[in-house]
Amino acid sequence: MSVRDGAIDDLRAAVGLQIADEELLRTLAKGLLDVEDVLRQVVRSDVQAVNEAARHLVEAGGKRFRPMFTLLASQFGSGDRQGVVTAAAAVELVHLATLYHDDVMDEATMRRGAPSVNARWDNTIAILTGDFLFAHASRLVADLGTDAARIIAETFGELVTGQMRETVGPGPDEDAVEHYLSVISQKTGSLIATAGRFGGMLSDAPDAYIDSLRRFGEIIGTAFQISDDIIDIDSPSHELGKSQGTDLREGVRTLPMLYALAEDKPQPRLVELLDGPLTDDVLVEEALVLLRDSRGLERARVTLSDYAQRARTELSSLPPSPARDACESVADYLVARTR
């Protein structure tokens, strides 16, 4: 398959990815087109209801960061390219499956600019569709060997554990900030870590490179969530593409909120507003103003910068190359997008 017009431009725009090397750009763009083909083939079903629900999010698009990182990580080896594409499709299927389940838990009505499956059909269909995608991800990975199957099973466990820990909340003797960072490492970082691990492993990269890619993925995944936490509070709605304060409306305490509440003398009104979900737009705006004035937002930015630096450090053990430069650009982007 040739690289279609616009595919390279789309890749340049994805998650701040800065790639000057035209050969690498074309390789990644071609790989992502192959991943899209696999995704569409895998989710196809003879049962119309299953087919429509499963294709719903696949066709809604998205950044495809996880498969892109799988492909990028494979540049540090020279092994089975088809296996890398298969793994890239599998990690994206796992990601999409979690989105179906998340929308049920969050009672979301929109996803990627389209009605969510739970809103268009119902919660049962959304849950079962997520399970359907998990099953197909497992089937794809099973063809890659027992090590790959074990890794994806362990990743499933991390994702579910993180979600359960978030739902239950920190224990009475557990620090809320440490709990939150640990949870998002499991919920977001674990799958991106697996994407990097698969890319290196299936391209026969050296073990040291695979370990670095795995750790980079875990750290950068956590940084992505912190970055999203910040822009949900401090970016105009027209830049977000959605209304601000989504986390406030859902009653989710993100890192800037936790830092603000952890101050020696937290703002009493802010403490009151953060006690639960906010359904009134006026109250959401009031909470946003108070959060922007608190030290919590700046502390979250400092933590984000720390994670970005840790991610760059992991890359230092990889050989200099356009692929390493591209990974570094993602770390830079996550910080820059919150300023």
C-alpha positions as CSV (number, residue, x, y, z in Angstrom):
1,M,0.0,0.0,0.0
2,S,1.3,3.4,-0.9
3,V,1.3,6.3,1.6
4,R,-1.9,8.3,0.8
5,D,-1.9,12.1,0.4
6,G,-2.1,13.8,3.8
7,A,-0.9,10.8,5.8
8,I,2.5,12.3,6.4
9,D,1.0,15.6,7.3
10,D,-1.3,13.9,9.8
11,L,1.7,12.1,11.3
12,R,3.6,15.3,11.7
13,A,0.6,16.8,13.6
14,A,0.2,13.8,15.9
15,V,1.1,14.5,19.6
16,G,3.7,17.1,18.7
17,L,5.8,14.5,16.8
18,Q,8.7,16.3,15.2
19,I,10.4,14.2,12.5
20,A,12.7,15.8,10.0
21,D,13.8,12.5,8.4
22,E,11.6,11.9,5.4
23,E,12.4,8.2,5.2
24,L,11.3,7.6,8.8
25,L,8.1,9.7,8.2
26,R,7.2,7.5,5.2
27,T,8.0,4.3,7.1
28,L,5.7,5.3,10.0
29,A,2.9,6.6,7.8
30,K,3.0,3.4,5.8
31,G,3.0,1.3,9.0
32,L,0.0,3.2,10.4
33,L,-2.0,2.6,7.2
34,D,-1.2,-1.1,7.6
35,V,-2.4,-0.9,11.2
36,E,-5.7,0.7,10.1
37,D,-6.2,-2.1,7.6
38,V,-5.7,-4.7,10.4
39,L,-8.1,-2.8,12.8
40,R,-10.9,-2.7,10.2
41,Q,-10.4,-6.4,9.3
42,V,-10.3,-7.6,12.9
43,V,-13.4,-5.8,14.1
44,R,-15.6,-6.9,11.2
45,S,-18.4,-9.2,12.2
46,D,-21.2,-10.9,10.4
47,V,-23.5,-9.9,13.2
48,Q,-24.7,-6.4,12.2
49,A,-25.1,-5.0,15.7
50,V,-21.6,-6.2,16.7
51,N,-20.1,-4.9,13.5
52,E,-21.6,-1.4,13.9
53,A,-20.7,-1.0,17.5
54,A,-17.1,-2.4,17.1
55,R,-16.4,-0.2,14.1
56,H,-17.8,2.9,15.8
57,L,-14.6,4.1,17.5
58,V,-12.2,2.5,15.0
59,E,-13.7,4.8,12.3
60,A,-13.8,7.8,14.6
61,G,-10.1,8.0,14.3
62,G,-7.8,9.5,17.0
63,K,-4.2,10.2,17.4
64,R,-3.2,6.5,17.2
65,F,-0.2,7.3,19.5
66,R,0.1,3.8,20.9
67,P,0.5,2.0,17.5
68,M,2.7,4.9,16.3
69,F,5.0,4.4,19.3
70,T,5.1,0.6,18.6
71,L,6.2,1.3,15.1
72,L,8.7,4.0,16.3
73,A,10.2,1.6,18.9
74,S,10.7,-1.0,16.2
75,Q,13.2,1.4,14.5
76,F,15.8,0.3,17.1
77,G,15.8,-3.2,15.7
78,S,15.5,-5.0,12.4
79,G,13.2,-7.9,12.9
80,D,9.7,-9.0,12.0
81,R,7.9,-5.9,10.6
82,Q,4.6,-7.7,10.1
83,G,4.7,-8.8,13.7
84,V,5.2,-5.2,14.7
85,V,2.1,-4.1,12.8
86,T,0.1,-6.9,14.4
87,A,1.2,-5.8,17.9
88,A,0.5,-2.1,17.1
89,A,-3.0,-3.0,16.1
90,A,-3.4,-5.1,19.2
91,V,-2.4,-2.3,21.6
92,E,-4.8,0.1,19.8
93,L,-7.6,-2.4,20.2
94,V,-6.9,-2.7,23.9
95,H,-6.9,1.1,24.1
96,L,-10.2,1.4,22.3
97,A,-11.7,-1.3,24.5
98,T,-10.9,0.7,27.6
99,L,-12.6,3.7,26.1
100,Y,-15.8,1.8,25.6
101,H,-15.7,0.8,29.3
102,D,-14.6,4.2,30.5
103,D,-17.6,5.9,28.7
104,V,-20.0,3.6,30.7
105,M,-18.3,4.4,34.0
106,D,-18.2,8.1,33.3
107,E,-21.7,8.2,31.7
108,A,-20.1,10.0,28.8
109,T,-22.3,11.0,25.8
110,M,-19.6,12.0,23.3
111,R,-16.3,10.4,22.3
112,R,-14.0,11.8,19.5
113,G,-16.7,14.1,18.3
114,A,-19.3,11.4,17.9
115,P,-22.0,10.0,20.2
116,S,-20.5,7.4,22.5
117,V,-21.6,3.8,22.1
118,N,-23.4,3.8,25.5
119,A,-25.3,6.9,24.4
120,R,-26.1,5.7,20.9
121,W,-27.0,2.2,22.0
122,D,-26.8,1.4,25.7
123,N,-24.3,0.5,28.5
124,T,-24.7,-3.3,27.9
125,I,-23.7,-2.9,24.2
126,A,-20.8,-0.7,25.1
127,I,-19.4,-3.1,27.7
128,L,-19.8,-6.1,25.5
129,T,-18.2,-4.3,22.6
130,G,-15.2,-3.5,24.8
131,D,-15.0,-7.2,25.7
132,F,-15.2,-8.0,22.0
133,L,-12.2,-5.8,21.2
134,F,-10.2,-7.2,24.2
135,A,-10.8,-10.7,22.8
136,H,-9.6,-9.8,19.3
137,A,-6.5,-8.1,20.8
138,S,-5.7,-11.3,22.6
139,R,-6.2,-13.3,19.5
140,L,-3.8,-11.1,17.5
141,V,-1.1,-11.2,20.2
142,A,-1.5,-15.0,20.5
143,D,0.0,-15.3,17.0
144,L,3.1,-13.4,18.3
145,G,4.2,-16.1,20.7
146,T,3.9,-17.0,24.4
147,D,6.0,-14.1,25.7
148,A,3.8,-11.5,23.9
149,A,0.6,-13.3,25.1
150,R,1.9,-13.1,28.7
151,I,2.9,-9.5,28.4
152,I,-0.6,-8.4,27.1
153,A,-2.2,-10.5,29.9
154,E,-0.1,-8.7,32.5
155,T,-1.0,-5.4,30.9
156,F,-4.7,-6.2,31.1
157,G,-4.2,-6.8,34.8
158,E,-2.5,-3.4,35.3
159,L,-5.2,-1.6,33.4
160,V,-8.0,-3.2,35.5
161,T,-6.1,-2.8,38.8
162,G,-5.5,0.9,38.1
163,Q,-9.2,1.5,37.2
164,M,-10.3,-0.3,40.4
165,R,-7.8,1.7,42.5
166,E,-9.1,4.9,41.0
167,T,-12.7,3.9,41.7
168,V,-12.0,2.9,45.3
169,G,-9.7,5.9,46.0
170,P,-6.7,6.1,48.3
171,G,-6.7,4.4,51.7
172,P,-6.8,6.3,55.0
173,D,-3.0,6.1,55.3
174,E,-2.2,6.5,51.7
175,D,-0.9,9.8,50.2
176,A,-3.5,11.1,47.7
177,V,-0.9,12.4,45.3
178,E,1.2,9.3,45.3
179,H,-1.9,7.2,44.9
180,Y,-3.0,9.3,41.9
181,L,0.4,9.1,40.2
182,S,0.5,5.3,40.7
183,V,-3.0,4.9,39.3
184,I,-2.4,6.8,36.1
185,S,0.9,4.9,35.6
186,Q,-1.2,1.8,35.6
187,K,-4.2,3.1,33.7
188,T,-2.3,5.0,31.0
189,G,1.4,4.3,31.3
190,S,1.2,0.5,31.3
191,L,-0.2,0.1,27.8
192,I,2.1,2.7,26.3
193,A,5.0,0.8,28.0
194,T,3.8,-2.4,26.4
195,A,3.6,-0.6,23.0
196,G,7.3,0.3,23.3
197,R,8.2,-3.1,24.6
198,F,6.4,-4.9,21.7
199,G,8.0,-2.6,19.1
200,G,11.5,-3.3,20.4
201,M,11.0,-7.0,21.1
202,L,9.4,-7.9,17.8
203,S,12.1,-6.0,15.8
204,D,14.8,-8.0,17.7
205,A,16.2,-4.9,19.4
206,P,18.8,-5.5,22.1
207,D,17.3,-6.2,25.6
208,A,18.7,-2.9,27.0
209,Y,16.9,-1.0,24.3
210,I,13.7,-2.8,25.0
211,D,13.9,-2.0,28.7
212,S,14.5,1.7,27.9
213,L,11.6,1.8,25.5
214,R,9.3,0.2,28.0
215,R,10.3,2.6,30.8
216,F,10.1,5.6,28.5
217,G,6.5,4.5,27.5
218,E,5.4,4.1,31.1
219,I,6.8,7.6,32.1
220,I,5.5,9.3,29.0
221,G,2.1,7.8,29.5
222,T,1.9,9.2,33.0
223,A,3.1,12.5,31.6
224,F,0.3,12.5,29.0
225,Q,-2.3,12.3,31.7
226,I,-0.7,15.0,33.8
227,S,-0.6,17.2,30.7
228,D,-4.3,16.6,30.1
229,D,-5.1,17.4,33.7
230,I,-3.4,20.8,33.3
231,I,-5.0,21.8,30.0
232,D,-8.5,20.8,31.2
233,I,-8.1,23.6,33.7
234,D,-5.9,26.1,31.9
235,S,-6.6,26.0,28.2
236,P,-9.5,27.8,26.4
237,S,-12.4,25.6,25.3
238,H,-11.7,26.4,21.6
239,E,-8.2,24.9,21.9
240,L,-9.4,21.9,23.8
241,G,-12.1,21.1,21.3
242,K,-14.4,20.5,24.2
243,S,-15.7,22.4,27.3
244,Q,-13.2,23.1,30.1
245,G,-13.6,21.5,33.5
246,T,-14.6,18.0,32.3
247,D,-12.9,16.5,35.4
248,L,-14.8,18.9,37.7
249,R,-18.1,17.9,36.1
250,E,-17.2,14.2,36.6
251,G,-16.0,14.7,40.2
252,V,-12.5,13.5,39.3
253,R,-9.7,14.9,41.5
254,T,-6.8,15.4,39.1
255,L,-3.2,16.3,40.0
256,P,-3.6,20.1,40.1
257,M,-6.7,19.7,42.3
258,L,-4.9,17.3,44.7
259,Y,-1.9,19.7,45.0
260,A,-4.3,22.6,45.7
261,L,-6.0,20.6,48.4
262,A,-2.7,19.6,49.9
263,E,-1.6,23.2,50.6
264,D,-1.1,24.2,54.2
265,K,-4.1,26.4,54.0
266,P,-6.3,25.4,51.1
267,Q,-8.9,27.9,49.9
268,P,-12.0,27.0,51.8
269,R,-14.3,27.7,48.9
270,L,-12.2,25.5,46.6
271,V,-12.3,22.7,49.1
272,E,-16.1,23.0,49.1
273,L,-16.4,23.0,45.3
274,L,-14.1,20.0,44.9
275,D,-16.2,17.9,47.3
276,G,-18.1,16.3,44.4
277,P,-19.2,16.6,40.8
278,L,-20.2,20.1,39.6
279,T,-23.2,20.2,37.3
280,D,-23.7,24.0,37.2
281,D,-21.5,25.9,34.6
282,V,-21.2,28.9,36.9
283,L,-19.8,26.7,39.7
284,V,-17.4,25.0,37.2
285,E,-16.1,28.4,36.1
286,E,-15.7,29.5,39.8
287,A,-13.7,26.3,40.5
288,L,-11.5,26.9,37.4
289,V,-10.7,30.4,38.5
290,L,-9.7,29.3,42.0
291,L,-7.6,26.5,40.6
292,R,-5.8,28.8,38.3
293,D,-5.0,31.1,41.2
294,S,-3.8,28.2,43.4
295,R,-0.3,26.8,43.7
296,G,-1.7,23.4,42.6
297,L,-1.5,24.2,38.9
298,E,2.1,25.3,39.0
299,R,3.1,22.3,41.1
300,A,1.5,20.1,38.5
301,R,3.5,21.8,35.8
302,V,6.7,21.2,37.8
303,T,5.8,17.5,38.2
304,L,5.1,17.3,34.4
305,S,8.5,18.8,33.6
306,D,10.1,16.2,36.0
307,Y,8.4,13.3,34.2
308,A,9.4,14.7,30.8
309,Q,13.1,14.9,31.9
310,R,12.9,11.4,33.3
311,A,11.6,10.2,29.9
312,R,14.5,11.9,28.1
313,T,16.9,10.3,30.5
314,E,15.6,6.9,29.5
315,L,16.2,7.7,25.9
316,S,19.9,8.5,26.5
317,S,20.7,4.8,26.5
318,L,19.4,4.5,22.9
319,P,21.6,5.2,19.9
320,P,21.3,8.6,18.4
321,S,18.9,8.4,15.5
322,P,15.9,10.2,13.9
323,A,13.7,7.7,15.9
324,R,15.2,8.8,19.2
325,D,14.8,12.5,18.2
326,A,11.2,11.8,17.5
327,C,10.6,10.3,20.9
328,E,12.3,13.2,22.6
329,S,10.0,15.6,20.7
330,V,7.0,14.0,22.4
331,A,8.4,14.7,25.8
332,D,9.1,18.3,24.7
333,Y,5.5,18.7,23.3
334,L,3.8,17.5,26.5
335,V,5.5,20.4,28.5
336,A,5.0,23.0,25.7
337,R,1.3,22.3,25.3
338,T,0.6,23.3,28.9
339,R,2.3,26.7,28.7
